[in-house]
Amino acid sequence: MTTSSERPKHFSMLRDLQLADFFTLANAACGMGAVFFAMFYVAETSISHFYVAAAFAPAAFIFDVLDGRIARWRHAHSALGRELDSLSDVISFGVAPATLAFAAGMRGGWDLIALAYFVCCGVSRLARFNVTAETLSAGANKVKYFEGTPIPTSVVLTGVLAWCASQDRLADALYGGAWQIGPAVLHPMALLFVLSGSLMISKTLRIPKF
């Protein structure tokens, strides 16, 4: 017979959340805000919706920085917090930029492949980080360097798209135009997402983490 002391402890989501985790969830909320407003832009073509969607990216970045700082300040690191951070980053710095790129006009067949590749690279990069974080930290409280560029660097891509919007260079007016390659269309700007994704999964590129 199993006694009460031998029973596994019930996992309470709300009870186990740390202060830093609420900032992580705010990061995820910003990512979803970006996705929603990008879809609003596709539906209504109101440039203000596009700018709001782009503005959620730096907001998500701020929350992403703060959650790490707060966790270190309170010495409240946990497996739950690490998973929340990765899942939030996938939304805010993977799915959201790709959605904004689609809204900006990258809707050709090759564009979609490029954007899907970018998101898959982001997911893979975060999964690798979670698996190797303990090894890379070498017993310290934080990882000393990133293998590949961190996924929040995609904020730069969102900034580029916002710049295009400010120059009235969206849809057919995207920089580089649109190329018909075989059965599908490619906007050369989509290659920026391919480059960003490739840098994220690089094994040889090591960036010190401060």
DRENKOL-986314 format. One record per residue: residue number from 1; y, z, x of N, C-alpha, C in turn. Coordinates in Angstrom, 1 decimal, padded with zeros to 4 digits. Atoms other than C-alpha are relative to their C-alpha. Example, Ala and Ser with C-alpha at 12.3 -4.5 7.8 and 13.67 -1.06 7.14 Angstrom:
<recs>
REC seq   n.yy   n.zz   n.xx  ca.yy  ca.zz  ca.xx   c.yy   c.zz   c.xx
REC   1 -001.2  000.0  000.9 -004.5  007.8  012.3  001.2  000.0  000.9
REC   2 -001.1  000.0 -000.9 -001.1  007.1  013.7  001.1  000.8 -000.8
</recs>
This chain:
<recs>
REC seq   n.yy   n.zz   n.xx  ca.yy  ca.zz  ca.xx   c.yy   c.zz   c.xx
REC   1 -001.2  000.0  000.9  000.0  000.0  000.0  001.3  000.0  000.9
REC   2 -001.3  000.1 -000.7  003.5 -000.9  001.2  001.0  001.1 -000.4
REC   3 -001.0 -001.0  000.4  005.9  002.0  001.3  001.4 -000.6  000.0
REC   4 -001.4  000.4  000.2  009.6  001.7  000.5  000.6 -000.3  001.4
REC   5 -000.6  000.1 -001.3  010.4  002.1  004.2 -000.5 -001.2  000.7
REC   6  000.5  001.2 -000.6  008.2 -000.9  005.1  000.4 -001.2 -000.6
REC   7 -000.5  001.3  000.7  009.7 -003.3  002.6  001.1 -000.6  000.7
REC   8 -001.1  000.7 -000.7  012.0 -005.9  004.1  001.3  000.3 -000.7
REC   9 -001.3 -000.3  000.5  015.6 -005.1  003.7  000.6 -001.2 -000.8
REC  10 -000.6  001.1  000.9  017.3 -007.1  000.8  001.2 -000.5  000.7
REC  11 -001.2  000.7 -000.7  019.8 -009.6  002.2  001.1 -000.1 -001.1
REC  12 -001.1  000.1  000.9  023.1 -009.1  000.4  001.1 -000.9  000.6
REC  13 -000.9  001.0 -000.6  025.4 -012.1  001.0  001.4  000.6  000.1
REC  14 -001.4 -000.6  000.0  028.7 -010.3  000.1  000.1  001.2  000.9
REC  15 -000.1 -001.2 -000.8  027.8 -007.1  001.8 -000.1 -000.3  001.5
REC  16  000.1  000.3 -001.4  026.9 -008.8  005.1  001.1 -000.9  000.5
REC  17 -001.1  000.8 -000.4  030.0 -011.0  005.2  001.0  000.8  000.9
REC  18 -001.0 -000.6 -000.8  032.4 -010.1  008.0  001.4 -000.6 -000.3
REC  19 -001.4  000.5  000.2  036.2 -010.5  008.0  000.1 -001.5  000.5
REC  20  000.0  001.3 -000.6  035.8 -013.6  010.3 -000.6 -001.0 -000.9
REC  21  000.8  001.0  000.8  033.4 -015.2  007.8  000.9 -000.5 -001.2
REC  22 -000.9  000.5  001.1  036.2 -015.4  005.1  000.9 -001.1  000.6
REC  23 -000.8  001.0 -000.6  038.3 -017.4  007.5 -000.9 -001.3  000.2
REC  24  000.9  001.1 -000.1  035.3 -019.6  008.1 -000.2 -000.7 -001.3
REC  25  000.1  000.6  001.3  034.9 -020.2  004.4  001.3 -000.6 -000.4
REC  26 -001.3  000.7  000.3  038.6 -021.0  004.2  000.0 -001.3  000.7
REC  27  000.1  001.3 -000.7  037.9 -023.7  006.8 -000.8 -001.0 -000.9
REC  28  000.8  000.9  000.9  035.2 -025.1  004.5  000.8 -000.4 -001.2
REC  29 -000.8  000.4  001.2  037.6 -025.0  001.5  001.0 -001.0  000.4
REC  30 -001.0  001.1 -000.4  040.2 -027.0  003.5 -000.7 -001.3  000.1
REC  31  000.7  001.2 -000.2  037.5 -029.5  004.3 -000.3 -000.7 -001.4
REC  32  000.2  000.5  001.3  036.7 -029.9  000.6  001.3 -000.5 -000.6
REC  33 -001.4  000.4  000.5  040.4 -030.1 -000.2  000.3 -001.4  000.5
REC  34 -000.2  001.3 -000.5  040.6 -033.0  002.1 -000.8 -001.1 -000.6
REC  35  000.8  001.0  000.7  037.7 -034.8  000.5  000.5 -000.3 -001.4
REC  36 -000.5  000.2  001.3  039.1 -034.2 -003.0  001.2 -000.9  000.0
REC  37 -001.2  000.7  000.1  042.5 -035.5 -002.2 -000.1 -001.5  000.6
REC  38  000.3  001.3 -000.5  041.1 -038.5 -000.3 -000.6 -000.8 -001.2
REC  39  000.5  000.7  001.2  039.2 -039.4 -003.5  001.1 -000.2 -001.1
REC  40 -001.1  000.2  000.8  042.4 -038.8 -005.5  000.8 -001.3  000.4
REC  41 -000.8  001.2 -000.6  044.1 -041.4 -003.2 -000.8 -001.3 -000.4
REC  42  000.7  001.2  000.3  041.3 -043.9 -003.8  000.1 -000.3 -001.5
REC  43 -000.1  000.2  001.4  041.6 -043.4 -007.6  001.4 -000.4 -000.4
REC  44 -001.4  000.1  000.5  045.4 -043.4 -007.9  000.9 -000.7  001.0
REC  45 -000.8  000.6 -001.1  046.7 -044.9 -004.5  001.4  000.6  000.1
REC  46 -001.3 -000.7 -000.2  049.4 -042.3 -004.3  000.0  000.5  001.4
REC  47  000.0 -000.4 -001.4  050.4 -041.9 -000.7  000.1  001.5  000.3
REC  48 -000.1 -001.4 -000.2  051.2 -038.3 -001.2 -001.4  000.7  000.0
REC  49  001.4 -000.5  000.0  047.5 -037.6 -001.9 -000.6 -000.2  001.4
REC  50  000.6  000.3 -001.3  046.6 -039.3  001.4  000.6  001.0  001.0
REC  51 -000.6 -000.9 -000.9  049.1 -037.1  003.3 -000.6  001.4 -000.2
REC  52  000.5 -001.4  000.3  047.8 -033.9  001.6 -001.4  000.1  000.6
REC  53  001.4  000.0 -000.5  044.2 -034.9  002.5  000.0  000.2  001.5
REC  54 -000.1 -000.1 -001.4  045.3 -035.4  006.1  000.4  001.4  000.5
REC  55 -000.6 -001.3 -000.4  047.2 -032.1  006.2 -001.0  001.1  000.0
REC  56  001.1 -001.1  000.0  044.0 -030.1  005.4 -000.7  000.1  001.3
REC  57  000.7  000.0 -001.3  042.6 -031.1  008.8  000.6  001.1  000.9
REC  58 -000.5 -001.0 -000.9  045.0 -029.0  010.9 -000.1  001.4 -000.6
REC  59  000.2 -001.3  000.7  044.8 -026.2  008.3 -001.4  000.5  000.3
REC  60  001.4 -000.4 -000.2  041.0 -026.2  008.7 -000.2  000.4  001.5
REC  61  000.1 -000.3 -001.4  041.4 -026.2  012.5  000.6  001.4  000.3
REC  62 -000.6 -001.4 -000.2  043.7 -023.1  012.4 -001.0  001.0 -000.5
REC  63  001.0 -001.0  000.5  041.1 -021.2  010.3 -001.2  000.0  000.9
REC  64  001.2  000.1 -000.9  038.3 -022.4  012.7  000.3  000.8  001.3
REC  65 -000.3 -000.7 -001.2  040.2 -021.0  015.7  000.1  001.5 -000.3
REC  66 -000.2 -001.5  000.3  041.1 -017.7  013.9 -001.3  000.7 -000.3
REC  67  001.3 -000.7  000.2  037.5 -017.0  012.8 -000.7  000.4  001.3
REC  68  000.6 -000.3 -001.3  036.3 -017.1  016.4  000.8  001.2  000.6
REC  69 -000.8 -001.1 -000.6  039.2 -014.9  017.6 -000.3  001.3 -000.7
REC  70  000.2 -001.2  000.8  038.7 -012.4  014.8 -001.4  000.6  000.3
REC  71  001.4 -000.5 -000.3  034.9 -012.2  015.5 -000.1  000.6  001.3
REC  72  000.0 -000.6 -001.4  035.5 -011.5  019.2  000.8  001.3  000.0
REC  73 -000.8 -001.2  000.1  038.2 -009.0  018.4 -000.7  001.1 -000.6
REC  74  000.7 -001.0  000.7  036.0 -007.1  016.0 -001.4  000.2  000.5
REC  75  001.4  000.0 -000.6  032.8 -007.7  018.1 -001.0 -000.1 -001.2
REC  76  000.8  000.1  001.2  031.3 -008.9  014.8 -000.7 -001.4  000.0
REC  77  000.7  001.3  000.0  029.1 -011.9  015.9 -001.3  000.2 -000.7
REC  78  001.3  000.0  000.8  026.1 -012.7  013.7 -000.5 -001.4 -000.1
REC  79  000.6  001.3  000.2  023.6 -015.4  013.1  000.6 -000.7 -001.3
REC  80 -000.5  000.6  001.2  025.0 -015.8  009.6  001.4 -000.6  000.3
REC  81 -001.3  000.6 -000.4  028.5 -016.3  011.0  000.0 -001.3  000.7
REC  82  000.2  001.2 -000.8  027.3 -018.9  013.4 -000.4 -001.2 -000.9
REC  83  000.4  001.1  001.0  025.6 -020.9  010.6  001.1 -000.4 -000.9
REC  84 -001.2  000.3  000.9  028.6 -020.6  008.3  001.0 -000.8  000.7
REC  85 -000.9  000.8 -000.8  030.8 -021.9  011.1 -000.4 -001.4  000.1
REC  86  000.5  001.4 -000.2  028.6 -024.9  011.7  000.1 -000.8 -001.3
REC  87  000.0  000.7  001.2  028.3 -025.8  008.1  001.4 -000.3 -000.5
REC  88 -001.4  000.2  000.4  032.0 -025.4  007.5  000.6 -001.2  000.9
REC  89 -000.6  001.0 -000.9  032.8 -027.6  010.5 -000.6 -001.4 -000.4
REC  90  000.5  001.3  000.5  030.5 -030.4  009.2  000.8 -000.5 -001.1
REC  91 -000.9  000.4  001.1  032.6 -030.5  006.1  001.3 -000.4  000.4
REC  92 -001.4  000.2 -000.4  036.0 -030.2  007.6  000.3 -001.0  001.1
REC  93 -000.2  000.9 -001.2  035.6 -032.2  010.8 -001.0 -001.1  000.1
REC  94  001.0  001.1  000.0  032.7 -034.5  009.9  000.2 -000.8 -001.3
REC  95 -000.1  000.7  001.3  032.6 -035.4  006.2  001.4 -000.4 -000.4
REC  96 -001.4  000.2  000.5  036.3 -035.0  005.5  000.7 -001.2  000.8
REC  97 -000.6  001.1 -000.7  037.6 -037.4  008.3 -000.7 -001.3 -000.4
REC  98  000.7  001.3  000.4  034.9 -040.0  007.3  000.5 -000.4 -001.4
REC  99 -000.5  000.3  001.3  036.0 -039.7  003.7  001.4 -000.6  000.0
REC 100 -001.3  000.4 -000.1  039.6 -040.1  004.7  000.1 -001.5  000.5
REC 101  000.1  001.3 -000.6  038.7 -043.2  006.8 -000.4 -001.0 -001.1
REC 102  000.4  000.9  001.2  037.0 -044.7  003.7  001.2 -000.2 -000.9
REC 103 -001.2  000.1  000.9  040.1 -044.0  001.6  001.0 -000.9  000.7
REC 104 -001.0  000.8 -000.7  042.2 -045.6  004.3 -000.3 -001.5  000.0
REC 105  000.4  001.4  000.1  040.3 -048.9  003.9 -001.2 -000.4  000.8
REC 106  001.2  000.3 -000.8  037.3 -048.7  006.2 -001.2  000.0 -000.9
REC 107  001.0  000.0  001.0  034.9 -049.8  003.5 -001.0 -001.2  000.2
REC 108  000.9  001.1 -000.3  033.1 -052.8  005.1 -001.4  000.6  000.4
REC 109  001.3 -000.5 -000.3  029.4 -052.6  005.8 -000.2  000.6  001.4
REC 110  000.1 -000.5 -001.3  029.8 -052.1  009.5  000.8  001.3  000.1
REC 111 -000.8 -001.2  000.0  032.5 -049.5  008.8 -000.8  001.2 -000.5
REC 112  000.8 -001.0  000.6  030.1 -047.5  006.7 -001.0  000.5  001.0
REC 113  001.0 -000.4 -001.0  027.5 -047.5  009.4  000.7  000.8  001.1
REC 114 -000.7 -000.7 -001.0  030.1 -046.4  011.9  000.4  001.4 -000.4
REC 115 -000.4 -001.3  000.5  031.3 -043.5  009.7 -001.2  000.9 -000.2
REC 116  001.2 -000.8  000.2  027.7 -042.4  008.9 -000.5  000.5  001.4
REC 117  000.3 -000.3 -001.4  027.0 -042.5  012.7  000.8  001.2  000.5
REC 118 -000.9 -001.0 -000.4  030.0 -040.3  013.3 -000.4  001.4 -000.6
REC 119  000.4 -001.2  000.7  028.9 -037.7  010.7 -001.3  000.5  000.6
REC 120  001.3 -000.4 -000.5  025.3 -037.7  012.0  000.2  000.6  001.4
REC 121 -000.2 -000.6 -001.4  026.6 -037.1  015.6  000.6  001.4 -000.1
REC 122 -000.6 -001.3  000.2  028.7 -034.2  014.3 -001.0  001.0 -000.3
REC 123  001.1 -000.9  000.4  025.7 -032.6  012.6 -000.9  000.3  001.2
REC 124  000.9 -000.2 -001.1  023.5 -033.2  015.7  000.7  000.9  001.1
REC 125 -000.7 -000.7 -001.0  026.1 -031.8  018.0  000.1  001.5 -000.3
REC 126 -000.1 -001.4  000.4  026.5 -028.6  016.0 -001.4  000.7  000.0
REC 127  001.4 -000.5 -000.1  022.7 -028.2  015.7 -000.4  000.3  001.4
REC 128  000.3 -000.3 -001.5  022.4 -028.5  019.5  000.7  001.2  000.5
REC 129 -000.8 -001.1 -000.4  025.1 -026.0  020.0 -000.6  001.3 -000.4
REC 130  000.6 -001.3  000.5  023.4 -023.4  017.8 -001.3  000.3  000.7
REC 131  001.3 -000.2 -000.7  020.1 -023.9  019.5  000.2  000.4  001.5
REC 132 -000.2 -000.2 -001.5  021.5 -023.8  023.1  001.0  001.1  000.3
REC 133 -001.1 -001.0 -000.3  024.3 -021.2  022.6 -000.4  001.2  000.8
REC 134  000.5 -001.2 -000.7  022.2 -018.3  023.8 -000.2 -000.3  001.5
REC 135  000.2  000.4 -001.4  021.2 -020.2  026.9  001.3 -000.2  000.8
REC 136 -001.2  000.4 -000.7  024.6 -021.5  027.7  000.9  001.2  000.3
REC 137 -000.9 -001.2 -000.2  026.3 -018.1  027.3 -000.5  000.9  001.2
REC 138  000.6 -000.7 -001.1  024.0 -016.7  030.0  000.2  001.5 -000.1
REC 139  000.0 -001.4  000.2  024.0 -013.3  028.5  001.4  000.5 -000.3
REC 140 -001.4 -000.4  000.3  027.8 -013.2  028.0  000.3 -000.1 -001.5
REC 141 -000.3  000.0  001.4  029.6 -012.8  024.7  000.4 -001.4 -000.6
REC 142 -000.4  001.3  000.5  030.7 -016.4  024.5 -000.5 -001.1  000.9
REC 143  000.5  001.2 -000.7  029.6 -019.9  025.6  001.1 -000.4  001.0
REC 144 -001.0  000.3 -001.1  031.3 -020.9  028.9  000.5 -001.4 -000.1
REC 145 -000.5  001.4  000.1  031.5 -024.6  028.2 -000.7 -000.7 -001.2
REC 146  000.5  000.8  001.1  030.9 -027.2  025.5 -000.8 -001.2  000.7
REC 147  000.7  001.2 -000.4  028.2 -029.9  026.0  000.5 -001.1 -001.0
REC 148 -000.6  000.9  000.9  030.1 -032.9  024.6  001.2  000.6 -000.6
REC 149 -001.2 -000.5  000.6  033.4 -032.7  022.8 -000.3  000.8 -001.3
REC 150  000.2 -000.7  001.3  033.6 -030.1  020.0  000.4 -000.8 -001.2
REC 151 -000.3  000.8  001.2  033.6 -031.5  016.5  001.4  000.2 -000.5
REC 152 -001.4 -000.1  000.5  037.1 -030.1  015.7  000.9 -001.0  000.6
REC 153 -000.9  001.0 -000.6  038.5 -032.8  018.0  000.2 -001.2 -000.9
REC 154 -000.2  001.0  000.9  038.1 -035.1  015.1  001.3  000.1 -000.8
REC 155 -001.4 -000.2  000.5  041.5 -033.7  014.0  000.9 -001.1  000.5
REC 156 -000.8  001.1 -000.6  042.9 -036.4  016.3 -000.2 -001.3 -000.8
REC 157  000.2  001.2  000.8  041.3 -039.1  014.2  000.7  000.1 -001.4
REC 158 -000.7 -000.2  001.3  042.8 -037.6  011.0  001.5 -000.3  000.3
REC 159 -001.4  000.3 -000.3  046.2 -037.7  012.8  000.3 -001.4  000.2
REC 160 -000.2  001.4 -000.1  045.7 -041.3  013.7  000.1 -000.7 -001.4
REC 161  000.0  000.5  001.4  045.0 -042.1  010.0  001.3  000.3 -000.7
REC 162 -001.3 -000.4  000.6  048.1 -040.2  008.9  001.1 -000.8  000.6
REC 163 -001.0  000.9 -000.7  050.1 -042.2  011.5  000.0 -001.4 -000.7
REC 164  000.2  001.3  000.6  048.7 -045.4  010.0  000.7  000.0 -001.4
REC 165 -000.6 -000.1  001.4  049.8 -044.2  006.5  001.5  000.0  000.1
REC 166 -001.5  000.0 -000.2  053.3 -043.5  007.8  000.6 -001.3  000.3
REC 167 -000.4  001.3 -000.4  053.5 -047.0  009.1 -000.4 -001.1 -001.0
REC 168  000.4  000.9  001.1  052.2 -048.5  005.9 -001.1 -001.0  000.5
REC 169  001.1  000.9 -000.6  049.1 -049.8  007.8 -001.3  000.5 -000.5
REC 170  001.3 -000.3  000.6  046.3 -048.9  005.4 -000.7 -001.2 -000.6
REC 171  000.7  001.0  000.7  043.7 -051.0  003.7 -000.1 -001.3  000.9
REC 172  000.1  001.3 -000.8  044.0 -054.7  004.8  001.0  000.0  001.2
REC 173 -001.0 -000.1 -001.1  046.9 -053.7  007.1 -000.4  000.9  001.1
REC 174  000.4 -000.8 -001.1  044.9 -051.4  009.3  000.1 -000.7  001.3
REC 175 -000.1  000.6 -001.3  045.5 -051.9  013.0 -001.3 -000.6  000.4
REC 176  001.2  000.7 -000.4  043.1 -054.4  014.4 -000.5 -001.0 -001.0
REC 177  000.5  000.9  001.0  042.6 -056.1  011.1 -001.4  000.3 -000.5
REC 178  001.4 -000.1  000.5  039.2 -056.8  009.6 -000.8 -001.2  000.5
REC 179  000.8  001.1 -000.5  036.4 -058.9  011.2 -001.2 -000.2 -000.8
REC 180  001.2  000.3  000.7  033.7 -060.6  009.4 -001.1 -000.3  001.1
REC 181  001.1  000.1 -001.0  030.6 -060.1  011.6 -001.3 -000.1 -000.8
REC 182  001.2  000.2  000.7  027.5 -061.5  010.1  000.2  000.2 -001.5
REC 183 -000.1 -000.2  001.4  026.9 -060.3  006.6  001.0  001.1 -000.5
REC 184 -000.8 -001.1  000.4  029.4 -057.4  006.7  001.4 -000.1  000.8
REC 185 -001.3 -000.1 -000.6  033.0 -056.5  007.6  000.2  001.2  000.9
REC 186 -000.3 -001.1 -000.9  034.2 -054.3  010.5  001.5  000.1  000.2
REC 187 -001.4 -000.3 -000.5  037.6 -052.8  010.9 -000.1  000.6  001.4
REC 188  000.1 -000.6 -001.3  038.0 -052.2  014.6  000.3  001.4  000.2
REC 189 -000.3 -001.4  000.0  039.5 -048.8  013.9 -001.2  000.9 -000.2
REC 190  001.2 -000.8  000.2  036.1 -047.6  012.8 -000.7  000.3  001.3
REC 191  000.6 -000.2 -001.3  035.1 -047.9  016.4  000.5  001.3  000.7
REC 192 -000.5 -001.3 -000.5  037.2 -044.8  017.1 -000.9  001.1 -000.4
REC 193  000.9 -001.0  000.5  034.8 -042.9  015.0 -001.4 -000.1  000.8
REC 194  001.2  000.1 -000.9  031.9 -044.3  017.0  000.2  000.6  001.3
REC 195 -000.3 -000.6 -001.3  033.6 -043.3  020.2  000.0  001.5 -000.1
REC 196 -000.1 -001.4  000.2  034.3 -039.8  018.9 -001.4  000.6 -000.2
REC 197  001.4 -000.5  000.2  030.7 -039.3  017.7 -000.8 -000.1  001.3
REC 198  000.7  000.2 -001.2  029.3 -040.6  021.0  000.4  001.1  001.0
REC 199 -000.4 -001.1 -000.9  031.4 -038.1  023.0 -000.5  001.4 -000.5
REC 200  000.5 -001.2  000.4  030.2 -035.3  020.8 -001.4  000.3  000.4
REC 201  001.4 -000.2 -000.4  026.6 -035.8  021.6 -000.3 -000.3  001.4
REC 202  000.2  000.2 -001.5  027.1 -036.5  025.3 -000.6  001.3  000.6
REC 203  000.6 -001.1 -000.7  024.9 -034.3  027.4  000.7  000.3  001.4
REC 204 -000.6 -000.2 -001.3  026.7 -034.9  030.7  001.5  000.5  000.0
REC 205 -001.4 -000.4  000.1  030.3 -034.2  029.4  000.0  001.5 -000.3
REC 206 -000.1 -001.5  000.1  031.0 -030.5  029.9  001.5  000.4  000.0
REC 207 -001.4 -000.4  000.2  034.3 -029.0  028.6  000.0  001.5  000.0
REC 208 -000.1 -001.5  000.0  035.2 -025.4  029.6  000.5  000.5 -001.3
REC 209 -000.4 -000.7  001.2  035.6 -023.1  026.6  000.8  001.2  000.4
REC 210 -000.9 -001.1 -000.4  038.6 -020.8  026.9  000.0  001.0 -001.1
</recs>
